[in-house]
Amino acid sequence: MYRLFSWEHSYFSGKARAYLRYKQCRGGLGPGFEDVLATADLIQGLLIPRSGSNTVPQLETPDGHWVQDTCEIIDFVEAAHPDPAISPPAASAPRQRLAGYLIELLADEWMVVPAFWERWFFSEAGHDFNHRSFNEQQWGTVLAPGAPGAARRAAGAAFFEAAFGISDTRDHPRGVYAGLVQLGVTQLTEPAWQASQHRILQLLEAHFGVHDYVLGGRPSLADFALLGPLYAHLYRDAVAGFALRTYFPLVCEWVERTNAEGCLNARSYNQRLYTLGRDGELVGHPATSDGGEWLPDDAIPDTLLPLLGVFFDEMWPVLCSSLEVLRAFIASDSHELGAELPGKTFTATPGFEEHQSGEGALTHEFELGGVRARRMVMPYQVWMLQRVADELRACTASSKGRASIAALLAPLRNGASLLELDTLLVGCRVRKQGGRLFSEARGA
């Protein structure tokens, strides 16, 4: 079997787990998969020696191959088990396919900021609504899996102090708190990040009032990507979960059906509805909207267009600025072409703190909600943009496809500039090797 090494409270584990559940349920995962709790012992004794990385989720394939990073996990499994596909084909549905990859980038690398903020802000002391005890317990399950409940919570509490300095994090941020600052979260920008998240949730609530999944009645890459920020941090965490259930019940229902857990009344892909036929027999039909399929004729739901608008309004200018800064850094005396670059998003990469903090060479000014601040540049986002560029090239390979994509992008502010993505990537392409990133030695 495949083995997914994950945590229930992990942002990206939710994305990978729900995807594998869908493939397995639809008979498209060969031998199936086992979800394994990635305890500290397994991370030190198995994951790091095999993959070179201590981050989750990680996938062990039936032939002993290891894949780390949800994008590559999904790409690997899709190549090995293409049916049922989670992305429409580029030739016949270029708009839907491209939309899925743009939403994946938004969910993975933009929504991560307010999702992380929700978890840790409400774990600080002094807030009337506080879920630190809940998070101590779920982290303790990983740190002391065989211990009694009180000991598990104590392990989580000790870790929060040692790794995050949770008691005085506002004055001396460490760990994820330092990462939030480096990602552009300050007391001035906190309301803007919250407003961004609230805007997205409002748009999703409206969309799921019409369609059960992002592209209609069947899950796609975009659904599994959105589950990253919406499941572990907003649905499960106590304070954020209460707010989500109170104000966005349709989003909660979508979380349950996409996660394929606790979803009997959530119109899941794993459920059928029955009516009685003329002779009293059961007649089944799909429980989800749109006949249980993506919308026909490469249609993008009207309710989805505003979410794409968030990508181009908020994230796209930040990405374009990041490309400029990374291009200058790669060309500078501070970097040798082909050498290693900072890794994944959460905090400044060890060895690059000087560049990714303060006003370092790998920071840039950004604006959100009319507030200006600085944040670090993450080369991983450039790697994800390269994936979008590959898909965009496939989606616009024909004149019909290019015209269709151009028509989709034209009404979106900044949308048309996506067609110049290959040009924007010149001089700052990156190469990914496992969990490490390097500047592209061939330049281009």
C-alpha positions in Angstrom: 0.0 0.0 0.0 0.9 3.6 -0.2 1.7 5.1 3.2 0.9 8.7 4.0 2.9 10.0 7.0 0.8 12.9 8.4 -0.7 14.9 11.3 -4.3 15.6 11.6 -3.5 19.2 12.6 -1.1 19.8 9.7 -2.1 22.3 7.0 -0.9 20.3 4.0 -1.7 16.9 5.4 -5.4 17.7 5.0 -4.9 18.4 1.3 -3.0 15.1 0.6 -5.2 12.9 2.8 -8.5 14.1 1.3 -7.0 13.6 -2.2 -5.9 10.0 -1.5 -9.3 9.2 0.1 -11.0 10.4 -3.1 -8.8 8.3 -5.4 -9.2 5.2 -3.1 -12.9 5.6 -2.9 -13.2 5.8 -6.7 -11.1 2.8 -7.2 -8.2 4.8 -8.6 -5.4 4.2 -6.1 -4.3 0.7 -6.9 -3.5 -1.0 -3.6 -4.9 1.9 -1.5 -3.2 3.8 1.3 -2.6 3.8 5.0 -2.6 7.0 7.0 0.2 6.8 9.5 0.7 9.3 12.4 4.2 10.8 11.9 5.5 10.6 15.4 8.8 12.1 16.5 10.4 8.6 16.4 9.2 8.0 12.9 10.4 11.4 11.7 13.9 11.0 13.2 14.3 7.3 12.4 12.5 6.9 9.1 11.4 10.1 7.3 14.6 12.1 7.6 16.9 9.1 6.6 14.7 8.2 3.6 13.6 11.6 2.3 16.0 14.1 3.9 13.1 16.1 5.3 11.4 16.3 8.6 8.2 17.9 7.3 4.8 16.3 6.8 3.0 15.0 4.8 5.3 12.5 3.1 4.2 9.6 0.9 5.9 6.2 0.8 5.0 4.4 -2.5 4.5 0.6 -2.7 8.0 0.3 -4.4 9.7 2.2 -1.6 9.9 5.6 -3.3 9.5 8.7 -1.1 7.7 11.9 -2.1 7.6 15.0 0.1 5.4 18.0 -0.8 1.7 17.9 -1.5 2.1 19.2 -5.1 4.5 16.4 -5.9 2.5 13.8 -4.1 -0.5 14.6 -6.1 1.5 14.9 -9.4 3.1 11.5 -8.7 -0.1 9.7 -7.9 -2.0 11.2 -10.8 0.7 10.0 -13.2 0.6 6.5 -11.7 -3.2 6.4 -11.3 -4.8 8.8 -13.8 -8.4 7.8 -13.3 -10.4 9.5 -12.0 -8.5 12.6 -12.9 -8.7 15.6 -10.6 -7.9 18.2 -13.3 -9.8 18.5 -16.6 -7.7 18.0 -19.7 -5.9 21.1 -21.1 -7.0 20.5 -24.7 -10.8 20.3 -24.0 -11.1 22.3 -20.7 -8.3 24.8 -20.5 -10.2 27.3 -18.4 -11.2 24.9 -15.7 -7.7 23.3 -15.6 -5.9 26.7 -15.3 -8.4 27.9 -12.7 -7.6 24.8 -10.6 -3.8 25.6 -10.6 -4.4 29.2 -9.7 -6.6 28.4 -6.8 -4.0 25.8 -5.6 -1.4 28.6 -5.5 -3.8 30.9 -3.7 -4.7 28.2 -1.1 -1.2 26.9 -0.6 0.8 30.1 -0.4 -1.6 33.0 0.3 -4.3 31.7 2.6 -1.6 30.0 4.7 -0.8 33.3 6.4 -4.2 34.1 7.9 -4.8 30.4 8.7 -1.5 30.3 10.7 -2.4 33.6 12.3 -5.8 32.2 13.5 -4.2 29.2 15.1 -1.5 31.1 17.0 -3.2 34.3 17.8 -5.9 32.5 19.7 -3.2 30.4 21.4 -1.6 33.5 23.0 -2.4 34.3 26.6 -4.8 37.1 27.4 -7.5 36.5 24.8 -11.0 35.9 25.9 -11.4 33.2 23.3 -8.5 30.9 23.5 -7.7 27.4 22.1 -4.2 26.9 23.4 -5.3 23.9 25.4 -6.8 22.2 22.3 -3.6 22.8 20.4 -1.4 21.6 23.2 -3.4 18.4 23.1 -3.2 17.8 19.4 0.5 18.6 19.2 1.0 16.4 22.3 -0.5 13.5 20.4 2.5 13.6 18.0 5.1 14.4 20.6 4.0 11.8 23.3 1.6 9.4 21.4 1.7 6.6 24.0 1.3 8.8 27.0 -2.0 9.4 29.0 -4.0 12.5 28.1 -2.6 14.9 30.7 1.0 13.9 29.8 0.2 14.5 26.1 -1.0 18.0 26.8 2.0 18.7 29.0 4.3 17.6 26.1 2.5 20.0 23.8 2.7 22.9 26.3 6.4 22.3 26.9 7.0 22.3 23.1 5.1 25.5 22.6 7.4 27.2 25.1 10.6 25.7 23.8 10.0 26.1 20.1 7.7 29.2 20.0 8.3 31.1 23.2 4.5 31.3 23.4 4.4 33.2 26.7 6.2 36.3 25.4 6.0 35.9 21.6 4.9 39.4 21.0 8.1 40.8 22.4 10.4 37.9 21.3 8.9 36.0 18.4 10.3 32.6 17.6 9.3 29.7 15.4 6.0 30.1 13.6 5.5 33.5 15.3 8.8 34.8 13.8 7.6 33.2 10.5 4.3 35.2 10.6 6.3 38.4 11.1 8.5 37.4 8.1 5.4 36.7 6.1 4.2 40.3 6.7 2.0 39.9 9.7 2.2 42.8 12.2 -0.3 44.5 14.5 -0.9 46.9 11.6 -1.5 44.3 9.0 -3.4 41.7 11.1 -6.8 43.3 10.3 -5.9 43.3 6.5 -5.0 39.6 6.6 -8.2 38.8 8.5 -10.2 40.8 6.0 -8.6 38.9 3.1 -9.6 35.6 4.7 -13.1 36.8 5.5 -13.5 38.0 1.9 -12.5 34.5 0.6 -14.8 32.7 3.0 -17.8 35.0 2.0 -17.1 34.2 -1.7 -16.9 30.4 -0.9 -20.1 30.5 1.1 -21.9 32.0 -1.9 -20.3 29.6 -4.3 -21.1 26.5 -2.3 -24.7 27.7 -2.1 -24.9 26.8 -5.8 -22.3 24.2 -6.5 -21.0 21.5 -4.2 -17.4 21.7 -5.4 -15.3 24.3 -7.0 -15.9 23.2 -10.6 -19.4 21.7 -10.1 -20.5 18.4 -8.6 -17.2 16.6 -8.5 -14.0 17.5 -6.5 -10.9 18.8 -8.3 -7.4 19.9 -7.5 -8.8 23.2 -6.3 -11.0 21.6 -3.7 -8.2 19.5 -2.2 -5.9 22.6 -2.2 -8.5 24.8 -0.4 -8.9 22.0 2.2 -5.4 22.9 3.4 -6.2 26.2 5.0 -9.8 25.4 5.7 -9.6 22.0 7.5 -6.9 21.8 10.1 -6.6 25.5 11.1 -10.2 26.9 10.6 -12.5 23.9 10.8 -10.8 21.8 13.5 -9.2 24.5 15.8 -11.6 25.5 18.5 -12.0 29.3 18.2 -11.8 29.4 14.4 -14.0 26.3 14.1 -16.7 27.9 16.1 -16.6 31.0 14.0 -16.6 29.0 10.8 -19.6 26.9 11.8 -21.5 30.0 13.0 -21.0 32.3 10.0 -20.1 29.9 7.1 -22.1 26.7 7.5 -21.9 25.9 3.8 -18.2 26.1 3.8 -18.2 23.7 6.8 -20.5 21.3 4.9 -18.0 21.5 1.9 -15.1 20.7 4.3 -16.9 17.6 5.5 -17.7 16.3 2.1 -14.3 17.0 0.6 -12.5 15.5 3.5 -14.9 12.5 3.2 -15.4 12.3 7.0 -18.5 13.1 9.0 -20.3 13.9 5.8 -23.5 11.8 5.6 -25.6 14.9 5.3 -23.0 16.9 3.3 -23.8 15.6 -0.2 -20.5 13.8 -0.6 -19.1 12.2 -3.7 -19.1 9.0 -1.6 -22.9 9.1 -1.2 -26.0 8.5 -3.3 -29.5 9.7 -2.9 -32.4 7.4 -3.5 -36.0 7.9 -4.6 -38.7 5.3 -4.9 -39.5 4.1 -8.4 -42.9 3.2 -9.8 -42.8 -0.3 -8.3 -41.3 0.9 -5.0 -37.7 0.0 -6.0 -34.8 2.2 -4.9 -33.5 4.5 -7.7 -30.2 6.1 -7.0 -28.7 9.3 -8.3 -25.6 11.4 -7.4 -26.0 13.3 -4.1 -23.9 16.2 -5.3 -24.9 19.1 -7.5 -24.5 19.3 -11.3 -25.1 15.6 -11.8 -21.9 14.7 -9.8 -19.7 16.1 -12.6 -17.7 19.2 -13.5 -19.7 21.8 -15.4 -19.9 21.0 -19.1 -18.2 22.9 -22.0 -15.3 24.1 -19.9 -17.6 26.5 -18.0 -16.3 28.5 -15.0 -19.1 29.1 -12.5 -20.0 32.7 -12.2 -19.6 32.3 -8.4 -16.0 31.3 -8.8 -14.8 34.3 -10.8 -14.6 36.6 -7.7 -12.3 34.1 -6.1 -10.0 34.3 -9.1 -10.3 38.0 -8.7 -8.8 37.7 -5.1 -5.8 35.9 -6.6 -5.2 38.7 -9.1 -6.1 41.6 -6.8 -4.1 40.5 -3.7 -1.6 37.8 -4.5 -0.5 38.4 -8.1 1.2 41.8 -7.4 3.1 40.3 -4.5 4.2 37.4 -6.7 5.4 39.8 -9.5 7.3 41.9 -7.0 8.9 38.7 -5.6 10.1 37.7 -9.0 11.9 41.0 -9.4 13.6 40.7 -6.0 14.6 37.1 -6.6 16.0 37.9 -10.0 18.1 40.6 -8.6 19.3 38.4 -5.7 20.3 35.5 -8.1 22.3 38.0 -10.3 24.0 39.6 -7.3 27.3 38.8 -5.6 25.4 37.3 -2.7 24.5 34.2 -4.8 26.3 31.8 -7.1 24.1 30.6 -10.0 23.0 27.0 -9.3 23.5 27.3 -5.6 20.8 26.7 -2.9 18.0 29.1 -2.2 15.7 29.4 0.8 13.2 26.5 1.1 9.5 26.3 1.9 7.3 29.1 3.2 6.7 28.9 6.9 9.8 30.8 8.3 13.0 32.2 7.1 15.3 29.3 6.0 18.3 28.7 8.4 21.3 30.3 6.8 19.2 32.9 5.0 17.7 34.8 8.0 19.7 37.9 7.2 18.4 38.0 3.7 14.8 37.1 4.5 14.3 39.3 7.6 14.0 43.0 8.2 15.0 44.8 5.0 17.2 42.0 3.7 17.9 41.3 0.1 15.2 38.7 -0.1 12.4 40.9 1.3 10.1 43.3 -0.4 7.3 45.8 0.3 3.8 44.7 -0.3 0.3 46.2 0.2 -2.8 44.5 1.5 -6.0 46.3 2.3 -4.3 49.7 1.9 -1.6 48.8 4.5 2.0 48.6 3.4 4.5 46.3 5.1 7.5 44.1 4.2 7.6 40.3 3.8 10.2 37.7 2.8 10.5 36.4 -0.7 9.8 32.6 -0.9 11.5 30.9 -3.9 9.0 28.0 -3.4 6.3 30.3 -4.7 8.4 30.8 -7.9 8.6 27.0 -8.3 4.8 26.9 -8.0 4.5 29.7 -10.6 6.6 27.5 -12.9 4.0 24.8 -12.6 1.4 27.3 -13.5 3.5 28.4 -16.5 3.7 24.8 -17.7 -0.1 24.4 -17.4 -0.7 27.8 -19.1 1.5 26.7 -22.0 -0.5 23.5 -22.4 -3.8 25.4 -22.1 -2.9 27.9 -24.7 -1.2 25.5 -27.1 -4.0 25.9 -29.7 -5.4 29.2 -31.0 -8.8 28.2 -29.6 -7.3 27.5 -26.2 -5.4 30.8 -26.1 -8.5 32.7 -27.1 -10.5 31.0 -24.4 -7.9 31.7 -21.7 -7.5 35.3 -22.8 -11.3 35.7 -22.5 -11.3 34.3 -19.0 -8.4 36.6 -17.9 -9.4 39.8 -19.6 -12.2 40.9 -17.1 -9.9 40.2 -14.1 -7.8 43.1 -12.9 -4.2 42.2 -13.7 -5.4 39.0 -15.3 -4.1 39.5 -18.8 -0.5 39.9 -17.5 -0.6 36.1 -16.6 -0.1 35.5 -20.3 3.4 36.9 -19.9 4.4 34.6 -17.2 7.2 32.9 -19.1 8.8 36.3 -19.7 8.3 37.2 -16.0 10.2 34.1 -14.9 13.3 34.8 -17.0 16.3 35.1 -14.8 14.7 33.7 -11.6 13.7 30.1 -12.4 14.4 27.6 -9.6 15.0 23.9 -9.5 13.5 21.7 -6.8 15.3 18.6 -5.5 13.3 16.9 -2.7 12.6 19.7 -0.2 15.5 21.9 -1.4 15.5 24.7 -3.9 18.3 25.9 -6.2 18.6 28.7 -8.8 18.3 27.3 -12.3 21.9 26.9 -13.5 20.9 27.3 -17.1 19.6 30.8 -16.4 17.0 31.6 -19.2 
